[in-house]
Amino acid sequence: MTAWPRAMKRANAAAYCDLSESAFEREVLEGRLPQPVKLGNRDHWCKNALDAALDHITGQGQDNEPDYVREMREKYGTQAA
C-alpha cells in the first residue's frame, strides 16, 4: 500500500504496525496501542493515534504523549505505559 488511510480497519491497522491481527489486538487490549473508534458502525483506528502510540513506545514522542497514555500514567503511575 503506497498511502495509508487516515482511518483503518483492524487488518490495515495491524499491517500498518507490521503486526499480525492477533498481535495487534493484544497490544490494543494491553493499552500499548489505542482503542478503535466507531466509524460507519465499524471499528477503525486513527493513523495519527497509532503514530503517537508508536512514537511513545519507541521513545520518540515523550512530548507528544497521547491522551490515553497520559491518563494511564496518572491512574497507574509511570510504569503503566
N, C-alpha and C positions, 0 to 999 in steps of 0.2 A: 504494500500500500504506500503510495507516494505522499499523500496528505491525510493525516488523521482527522476525523471529525471532532468537533468540539464536545459533543455528547456521544458516548459509545455504549453499546450494549455489552453484556458480560464478555462474550467471546472476543470482541475487538479490544475491550479494555485490558483483558488478560494478555492478548497478543502485544498490545502497546507496551505493557510492562515486561514482556518476554517471559510470561509465566503460563503454565497450564491453567485451565479454568479452575480446577480444584485447588491448586496452589494459590491462585488469585483470591478465591473465595476464603481460604484460610487466613490470608493476610487481611482481608476485609473484616472477618469475624474477630481477629486478634486486635483490630484497631490500628494497624500499621498503614492500611490504605483506607480511603474514605468510603462511607456508606453511599449507596446509589440514591438517586433522586428519581421520582416518577415523572416520566415524560411520555405522553401518548399512552398512558396506562401501562408502561413497561419500565423496568429498571434501566437506568442509564448512569454512567459515570462521566463526570466532567473532566475533560483533559487537563484543565488548569489545576483542578484539585488533585489529580493524580500526579501532575508535575510537582506541585508543592509538597505532597507527601514523599515523593521520591527524593526531592531536594533535602528534605528533613532527614530521611533515612540515611542518605549518603553524606550528611553533614554540610551540605552546600546551602541550606536555606534557613539557618538559625534565625535570621532577622525576619524572614517571611514565613513564619510558622503558621500552618493552617489553624483555623479556629478550633476544630475538633481536637487537635493535638494540644493546644493551649488549655482547653477545658480538661483534657485528661491529666495534664500536668498539675493543674490546680486541684483536681479531685484526688489524684493518686500519688502525687509527688513527682520528682524529676525522673525517676526510673520508669514512669508509665510509658513513655514513647521511646 
